[in-house]
Amino acid sequence: MKLKHFLLTALITGAATYSQAQSKIEAVEPPVPGNPVITEKYTADPAAIVHNDTVFLYAGHDQAPPRKEFYEMHEWLIYSSTDMVNWEERAAVNVKETFSWAKDDAWAAEVIEKDGKFYWFVTVTHNEIHGKAIGIAVSDNPVGPWKDALGHALITNDMTTDTKISWDDIDPTVFIDDDGSAHLFWGNTICYYAKLKDNMIELDSDIQYIDLPNFTEAPWVHKKGDYYYLSYAYKFPEKTAYAMSKSIEGPWKFKGILNEVAGNSNTNHQAIIEYKGKDYFIYHNGSIPNDGGSFRRSVCVDYLYYNPDGTLKRVQMTTEGVDPAE
């Protein structure tokens, strides 16, 4: 009936062709749930938190023009959802406007809440110290406004010298344990670890290393029941692997592959949350037609399942995505 209605409308209003009428039909149809969950912009490196029954998604904005084969990312984007299917853009946060000491490059970042404040650990390129660096923004609200918590970087490339690359200080993830202690993980080729002070903006230990098979980048830490899980990007092109422990300080036991290479993207970056009684695996791929790919990526959401022994089932990446959470 919709087709007949719009064809009739097209004839009455002078629309010249069937294709014009058909395009009107496509324009007014509601978006179909599925992956990617955001299609109006390229989004990557997802992180997410649950606050007041709302999921807040933090993603880098891939802005590389067509055919540019490298990352161009000047800002992070914030989205929210109450059903994991429909996402509303809430804010855009520019690197140089937020961090005066940063040159650019809104690489992977993660937000965590503690004592009513939200701390955003970000990856950027330092303006004076060669290489990538980790900074912290803080806000009283999960959407912002955000301000530089330190006025300088927390981690710089000259603090981690066991690997000679300039991009090993990337992809921060923070976990607050049941006793309130905060723990920071990050890295590329080496997985770094350090405790944070109660104020969340200073290190409270020496920088340590975690030995993980074929660790590339993108650590994410979460807890379910008695187990801690450390998932990360594995090899290159990247799959996602994971390890388990009974303590946030390890030792970590490698458990295998969690997610295969995400379609049309060399990188694979995950966030894991529980929301309204279900577990979710949030990641990116390069599946938007035409210009999508490794440098124009798209956030996706699928379910995560646990085995009775606490190990994780391999994630099934789908076109359909997840059902609306109730």
Order of alpha helices (4+ residues) and beta strands (2+ residues): alpha-alpha-beta-beta-beta-beta-alpha-beta-beta-beta-beta-beta-beta-beta-beta-beta-beta-beta-beta-beta-beta-beta
